[in-house]
């Protein structure tokens, strides 16, 4: 079930220890690649919601800007959420099922239909009853069905 537990009998072998340290370094490095974009997006969204530009001066509170305090809170919250998921969900299959159901329907059906609808709406001869528009709406409906049903199935299968 676990790489660490499987390698426990050979734990004194220097190659095994080096391999485990390599896995630890890889996980810690990859973790940063997941947290940093979350922080960047939340920082951007927070500045937009507050009506501030990127280089615009911000209000300070206890020696730091409000944007920096929000960045710290978002970082700690995202790490806490990841830790809670890691503790609560004991099977990697559960996580992969949920991500597969959630993301595949969204990326394959919903997003392309929405993009196509946006492009069609820019045309002067746009109509909601045109066969291209109706096809996009059908694809969107199918994608939303797969999205809801797949996510529901993944959640039910986890219980």
PESUL-V287443 format. One record per residue. N is the residue number from 1. RES is the residue in three letters. PHI is phi in whole degrees, 0 to 359 (999 if undefined). Layout:
N;RES;PHI  N;RES;PHI
This chain:
1;UNK;999  2;UNK;223  3;UNK;299  4;UNK;295  5;UNK;290  6;UNK;294  7;UNK;267  8;UNK;301  9;UNK;299  10;UNK;255  11;UNK;297  12;UNK;276  13;UNK;291  14;UNK;299  15;UNK;292  16;UNK;294  17;UNK;298  18;UNK;296  19;UNK;296  20;UNK;295  21;UNK;295  22;UNK;296  23;UNK;296  24;UNK;298  25;UNK;297  26;UNK;297  27;UNK;295  28;UNK;295  29;UNK;292  30;UNK;295  31;UNK;301  32;UNK;297  33;UNK;291  34;UNK;269  35;UNK;283  36;UNK;301  37;UNK;298  38;UNK;297  39;UNK;297  40;UNK;296  41;UNK;296  42;UNK;295  43;UNK;296  44;UNK;297  45;UNK;297  46;UNK;295  47;UNK;294  48;UNK;294  49;UNK;296  50;UNK;272  51;UNK;72  52;UNK;249  53;UNK;276  54;UNK;294  55;UNK;262  56;UNK;287  57;UNK;296  58;UNK;237  59;UNK;289  60;UNK;259  61;UNK;218  62;UNK;54  63;UNK;85  64;UNK;229  65;UNK;287  66;UNK;299  67;UNK;300  68;UNK;293  69;UNK;297  70;UNK;294  71;UNK;300  72;UNK;297  73;UNK;297  74;UNK;296  75;UNK;299  76;UNK;296  77;UNK;294  78;UNK;294  79;UNK;294  80;UNK;297  81;UNK;297  82;UNK;297  83;UNK;295  84;UNK;298  85;UNK;298  86;UNK;295  87;UNK;280  88;UNK;283  89;UNK;269  90;UNK;265  91;UNK;242  92;UNK;294  93;UNK;299  94;UNK;298  95;UNK;295  96;UNK;295  97;UNK;298  98;UNK;295  99;UNK;296  100;UNK;298  101;UNK;293  102;UNK;290  103;UNK;278  104;UNK;294  105;UNK;294  106;UNK;295  107;UNK;287  108;UNK;278  109;UNK;242  110;UNK;288  111;UNK;297  112;UNK;300  113;UNK;294  114;UNK;295  115;UNK;297  116;UNK;297  117;UNK;298  118;UNK;297  119;UNK;293  120;UNK;295  121;UNK;294  122;UNK;282  123;UNK;285  124;UNK;289  125;UNK;265  126;UNK;294  127;UNK;212  128;UNK;288  129;UNK;259  130;UNK;286  131;UNK;297  132;UNK;292  133;UNK;294  134;UNK;295  135;UNK;296  136;UNK;295  137;UNK;294  138;UNK;295  139;UNK;297  140;UNK;297  141;UNK;297  142;UNK;297  143;UNK;297  144;UNK;295  145;UNK;298  146;UNK;298  147;UNK;298  148;UNK;290  149;UNK;295  150;UNK;294  151;UNK;294  152;UNK;299  153;UNK;297  154;UNK;294  155;UNK;291  156;UNK;296  157;UNK;293  158;UNK;285  159;UNK;280
